[in-house]
């Protein structure tokens, strides 16, 4: 179902017999079919007809020409789908790429596919050794760890102590889904100093500070609780962000997701927000 009236009307075929090669479908008896065709995003129907890949009819009632018997006459041979009083919504399709985010991942330790905590730590150590210029004011950043790869879905989450054994400077590693972060004790201390107060004793709204049996933070922060740590991380410089932006374009071009070309882009013409 098109998201605006103009688009929908451009896709609608005139009522009447379809070309024989096109398959016909009548969907009827819905509680509500959200067409989102009005300017305020509303709009509802109870039945519709599709011919081929286009909407041919959208009915807001079950009477007159929109009665099922009438639709059968208008569109003979159509497949029928009884919605059984259910609600139908448009398919939501989202395709986008975070250029700077994709580029910035190249400036961090990649933990994607790591099959153990030990492998994560080895990758961080190798990154520190091979990329000393990537260290942001003493912080090391990484992304992509997934504890379910370390032994199954019931594998315990890591703790700050796993990182403390190998690193004395702040470490912040984002989980593969972006909904969690793994910090060591140095990162927690740095965040507390930045915030001017200890971590709260209660979880922030919408987030969770995972804790050890004695009540102290374990080092894993979920959802909005990650914002207790992230503001303390020194931001990348403009030069590094530009490099990340162009690298993001290159990465997405590899996947065929963007036609943007980085050749000849003048850094002074790029606005960063």
PLY file of the C-alpha trace (Angstrom):
ply
format ascii 1.0
element vertex 273
property float x
property float y
property float z
element edge 272
property int vertex1
property int vertex2
end_header
0.00 0.00 0.00
1.56 3.26 -1.08
2.53 5.71 1.64
0.91 8.75 0.05
-2.12 9.44 -2.11
-0.16 10.64 -5.15
1.99 7.51 -5.20
-0.99 5.24 -4.71
-3.01 6.89 -7.46
-0.09 6.54 -9.84
-0.12 2.79 -9.14
-3.86 2.19 -9.35
-5.32 0.65 -12.50
-8.83 1.63 -13.64
-11.51 -0.79 -12.40
-12.52 -3.37 -14.95
-11.36 -6.57 -16.57
-7.56 -6.94 -16.37
-5.23 -8.08 -19.10
-5.39 -11.89 -19.09
-1.69 -12.32 -18.30
-1.92 -10.57 -14.93
-2.82 -12.46 -11.77
-5.71 -11.01 -9.76
-6.09 -11.05 -5.97
-9.04 -9.93 -3.85
-8.36 -9.40 -0.15
-11.58 -8.90 1.80
-13.21 -9.07 5.23
-10.45 -7.15 7.00
-11.05 -5.32 10.26
-8.90 -2.48 8.96
-6.44 -2.07 6.11
-4.23 0.89 6.94
-3.64 2.71 3.69
-1.91 5.79 5.24
-3.12 7.76 2.22
-4.32 10.88 4.02
-2.06 13.82 4.81
-2.14 12.98 8.52
-1.06 9.40 7.83
-4.51 7.94 8.34
-6.75 6.21 5.84
-8.36 2.81 6.16
-10.11 0.23 3.97
-11.73 -3.16 4.41
-10.80 -4.76 1.09
-8.55 -4.29 -1.90
-7.78 -5.79 -5.27
-4.32 -6.29 -6.72
-3.69 -7.01 -10.41
-0.16 -8.08 -11.14
1.96 -5.80 -8.96
-0.48 -2.88 -8.78
-3.50 -1.98 -6.67
-6.63 -1.89 -8.81
-9.24 -1.20 -6.12
-9.25 -0.07 -2.51
-12.64 -0.26 -0.80
-13.59 1.55 2.38
-16.88 -0.36 2.80
-18.41 -3.73 1.99
-21.43 -2.35 0.19
-22.40 -1.55 -3.40
-19.60 -2.03 -5.90
-17.31 -2.91 -3.00
-19.40 -5.88 -1.90
-17.56 -9.16 -2.39
-20.08 -10.30 -4.98
-19.49 -7.11 -6.99
-15.72 -7.46 -6.78
-16.03 -11.04 -8.03
-17.99 -9.76 -11.03
-15.52 -6.98 -11.74
-12.48 -9.25 -11.37
-13.51 -12.76 -12.48
-11.09 -15.53 -11.75
-9.33 -13.65 -8.97
-7.75 -15.51 -6.09
-9.55 -14.61 -2.87
-8.00 -14.11 0.54
-10.32 -13.82 3.54
-8.59 -11.58 6.09
-10.90 -13.02 8.77
-11.37 -9.72 10.55
-7.65 -9.09 10.99
-5.76 -5.81 10.55
-3.46 -5.30 7.57
-0.65 -2.74 7.53
1.72 -1.63 4.77
5.01 -3.41 4.45
7.74 -1.27 5.97
10.99 -1.36 4.00
14.05 0.42 5.34
17.28 0.50 3.37
19.96 2.91 4.50
23.62 3.12 5.39
25.42 5.07 8.10
28.40 6.33 6.15
30.39 7.69 9.07
29.35 4.78 11.29
30.52 2.24 8.73
33.73 4.18 8.26
34.34 4.57 11.99
34.13 0.81 12.38
37.36 0.64 10.41
38.93 2.78 13.16
37.89 0.33 15.88
38.72 -3.23 16.83
36.49 -5.60 14.88
35.20 -8.36 17.15
32.71 -9.77 14.66
32.81 -13.54 14.60
35.09 -13.84 17.65
34.36 -17.25 19.20
35.58 -16.57 22.75
36.41 -13.82 25.23
40.05 -14.76 24.82
39.84 -14.14 21.07
38.24 -10.74 21.70
41.10 -9.81 24.01
43.71 -11.05 21.50
42.12 -8.91 18.77
42.21 -5.84 20.99
45.85 -6.48 21.83
46.71 -6.88 18.15
44.83 -3.68 17.29
46.77 -1.73 19.93
50.02 -3.11 18.59
49.24 -2.49 14.91
47.29 0.79 15.12
48.83 3.05 17.74
47.49 6.13 15.92
43.90 4.88 16.37
44.02 5.19 20.14
41.72 8.08 21.09
43.36 9.85 24.05
44.09 6.55 25.74
40.76 4.87 24.93
40.49 1.76 22.78
37.18 1.20 21.03
35.82 -1.97 19.50
32.59 -3.33 18.09
30.89 -6.58 17.15
31.28 -9.01 20.07
28.56 -11.62 20.51
28.69 -13.88 23.55
26.31 -16.38 21.94
29.20 -17.36 19.67
31.29 -18.30 22.71
29.27 -21.38 23.61
25.61 -20.94 22.76
22.67 -18.70 23.66
23.05 -19.29 27.42
26.68 -18.17 27.56
27.17 -15.66 30.39
27.96 -12.09 29.45
31.56 -10.94 29.96
32.72 -8.74 32.84
35.13 -5.87 33.35
37.57 -8.28 34.99
38.03 -10.15 31.71
39.45 -6.94 30.25
41.22 -5.76 33.41
43.59 -8.70 33.24
44.98 -7.41 29.93
44.46 -3.62 29.84
45.05 -0.79 32.28
43.65 1.96 30.00
39.95 2.49 29.13
38.35 -0.11 26.87
34.81 0.20 25.45
33.50 -2.57 23.19
30.03 -2.37 21.62
27.99 -5.54 21.21
27.12 -6.69 17.68
23.50 -5.47 17.95
24.42 -2.03 19.31
22.30 -2.61 22.43
25.13 -3.33 24.82
28.63 -2.23 25.72
31.48 -3.95 27.58
33.78 -1.73 29.65
36.79 -2.39 31.83
37.35 -0.80 35.23
39.49 1.99 33.76
36.65 2.99 31.43
34.17 3.02 34.32
36.52 5.19 36.41
37.03 7.55 33.48
33.27 7.84 32.98
32.70 8.56 36.66
35.37 11.27 36.56
33.83 12.76 33.41
30.33 12.71 34.92
31.58 14.06 38.24
29.81 11.33 40.22
29.77 7.56 40.72
27.59 5.36 38.59
24.01 5.41 39.88
22.82 2.68 42.22
19.69 2.18 40.14
19.28 1.50 36.44
18.51 4.42 34.12
15.10 4.40 32.49
15.11 2.05 29.53
18.53 0.64 30.30
20.33 -1.71 32.64
23.64 -1.76 34.47
24.48 -5.42 34.88
25.92 -6.09 38.31
28.06 -8.60 40.16
26.61 -10.54 43.12
28.02 -7.86 45.46
26.12 -5.14 43.58
29.01 -3.47 41.78
28.79 -2.91 38.00
29.90 -5.96 36.05
31.15 -3.87 33.14
28.25 -4.56 30.76
25.78 -1.74 30.10
22.58 -2.25 28.14
20.64 0.26 26.01
20.37 3.71 27.62
22.79 2.69 30.38
25.51 2.86 27.72
25.13 6.64 27.89
26.76 6.52 31.31
30.01 5.60 29.54
29.89 6.92 25.97
29.97 10.69 26.68
33.36 10.22 28.37
34.92 8.83 25.19
36.92 11.60 23.46
35.34 12.37 20.07
37.16 11.69 16.86
38.78 14.75 15.32
37.34 16.35 12.18
40.21 14.90 10.17
39.49 11.40 11.43
35.73 11.79 10.84
36.35 12.86 7.27
38.58 9.87 6.76
35.86 7.68 8.25
33.20 9.26 6.01
35.15 8.54 2.85
36.00 5.05 4.05
32.30 4.48 4.75
31.47 5.46 1.17
34.06 3.02 -0.11
32.76 0.21 2.09
29.13 0.73 1.08
30.14 0.93 -2.58
31.70 -2.52 -2.19
28.28 -3.80 -1.17
26.55 -1.96 -3.99
24.54 0.15 -1.54
25.45 3.62 -2.75
26.41 5.30 -5.96
28.30 8.07 -4.15
31.83 8.43 -5.38
34.64 9.60 -3.11
37.06 10.56 -5.89
37.68 14.26 -5.98
35.65 15.06 -2.83
37.16 18.16 -1.25
37.21 17.89 2.57
36.46 21.61 2.91
33.17 21.07 1.11
31.94 18.38 3.52
29.73 19.50 6.41
29.83 17.34 9.54
27.14 17.61 12.22
0 1
1 2
2 3
3 4
4 5
5 6
6 7
7 8
8 9
9 10
10 11
11 12
12 13
13 14
14 15
15 16
16 17
17 18
18 19
19 20
20 21
21 22
22 23
23 24
24 25
25 26
26 27
27 28
28 29
29 30
30 31
31 32
32 33
33 34
34 35
35 36
36 37
37 38
38 39
39 40
40 41
41 42
42 43
43 44
44 45
45 46
46 47
47 48
48 49
49 50
50 51
51 52
52 53
53 54
54 55
55 56
56 57
57 58
58 59
59 60
60 61
61 62
62 63
63 64
64 65
65 66
66 67
67 68
68 69
69 70
70 71
71 72
72 73
73 74
74 75
75 76
76 77
77 78
78 79
79 80
80 81
81 82
82 83
83 84
84 85
85 86
86 87
87 88
88 89
89 90
90 91
91 92
92 93
93 94
94 95
95 96
96 97
97 98
98 99
99 100
100 101
101 102
102 103
103 104
104 105
105 106
106 107
107 108
108 109
109 110
110 111
111 112
112 113
113 114
114 115
115 116
116 117
117 118
118 119
119 120
120 121
121 122
122 123
123 124
124 125
125 126
126 127
127 128
128 129
129 130
130 131
131 132
132 133
133 134
134 135
135 136
136 137
137 138
138 139
139 140
140 141
141 142
142 143
143 144
144 145
145 146
146 147
147 148
148 149
149 150
150 151
151 152
152 153
153 154
154 155
155 156
156 157
157 158
158 159
159 160
160 161
161 162
162 163
163 164
164 165
165 166
166 167
167 168
168 169
169 170
170 171
171 172
172 173
173 174
174 175
175 176
176 177
177 178
178 179
179 180
180 181
181 182
182 183
183 184
184 185
185 186
186 187
187 188
188 189
189 190
190 191
191 192
192 193
193 194
194 195
195 196
196 197
197 198
198 199
199 200
200 201
201 202
202 203
203 204
204 205
205 206
206 207
207 208
208 209
209 210
210 211
211 212
212 213
213 214
214 215
215 216
216 217
217 218
218 219
219 220
220 221
221 222
222 223
223 224
224 225
225 226
226 227
227 228
228 229
229 230
230 231
231 232
232 233
233 234
234 235
235 236
236 237
237 238
238 239
239 240
240 241
241 242
242 243
243 244
244 245
245 246
246 247
247 248
248 249
249 250
250 251
251 252
252 253
253 254
254 255
255 256
256 257
257 258
258 259
259 260
260 261
261 262
262 263
263 264
264 265
265 266
266 267
267 268
268 269
269 270
270 271
271 272
